[in-house]
Amino acid sequence: MWGAGLLNGLRITLRNMLRGPITVKYPHEKVELPERARWAVEPTFFEDGSPRCTACLTCVRVCPDHILSLDVETREDKSKRIVRFGYEIGACMMCGLCVEACPFDAIEMGHDYELAVTDPAELRRTLLADVDAASAAKHREEKAKASGEAGEGSDA
């Protein structure tokens, strides 16, 4: 009984000794992170470069840390303009709830993991500023275009 535990411990130790190093020389070598790794929030854009955000405030309401801020200006013709879409990266716990809640896929979790800064003011980022918010019609148009391309590809 006592000898079996000792042999099992030696087996595990030997296996770990033979596996080789698993560390990297960080600044010079970088680890390729999995696709599902979550880091800072980033806005997404249409192919023409305009933001996908409709200023619906869903992401702001669902954020448990209250680190997203969206200042919106509604015009007389009921269109919206995003004055400032702010993000406090220093307080974000990178949970991804804002990304999951967004009905228009207007934000995503980025893959940049080098987020250290020397100035605390840089921990507050402006994701979007002084841009027109996307309309629901533009999203329907984009969705129809995407489903049309998918339908053409399945015929072949």
Sequence and secondary structure as in RCSB ss.txt:
>XXXX:A:sequence
MWGAGLLNGLRITLRNMLRGPITVKYPHEKVELPERARWAVEPTFFEDGSPRCTACLTCVRVCPDHILSLDVETR
EDKSKRIVRFGYEIGACMMCGLCVEACPFDAIEMGHDYELAVTDPAELRRTLLADVDAASAAKHREEKAKASGEA
GEGSDA
>XXXX:A:secstr
 HHHHHHHHHHHHHHHHHS      TTTS     TT   SEEE B TTS B      HHHHH TT  EEEEEEE 
TTS EEEEEEEEETTT     HHHHH TT  EEE        SSGGGGEEEEEEEEE   HHHHHHHHHHHHHHH
HHHHH 
